[in-house]
């Protein structure tokens, strides 16, 4: 049997993986998994918030279309204070939407024969933050002639 430098080098190379190397690999894998799970959670929250924003825009659009069909006498009698408005039955039929979204209307008189109507939808986001979206309409004696969205 041979002894010497060649044999000791071969026996060092053929040894297995140490416990320290296994522990380092396990820690690295735990870090990768934790990071990916956190990223997925944030992505799902962002996706839900985008869906909610879409629903809020649909609620505002639906109410604006109702306002477009209203005549001046109906618009003129709307109170100037913030008033809660019932959501359309299309939205309340879905409990996920009807229970989480609220709609309010505020009316102002910028000049004679014109009303500035602001619709606001409020809801709580997937990350438990309060969110809202506004739509402002200018309605004159001749009908609805201007509207714009603003996100707050």
Protein Blocks (a to p, Z undefined) as FASTA:
>chain_A
ZZdjklmmmmmmmpccdfklmmmmmmmmmmmmmmmmmmmmmmmmmmmmmmmmmmmmmmmm
mmmmmmmmpcfklmmmpcfbdcdddddfklmmpmklmmmpccddddddfbghiacddddd
ddddfkopacdddddddddfkbpfbdcdddZZ
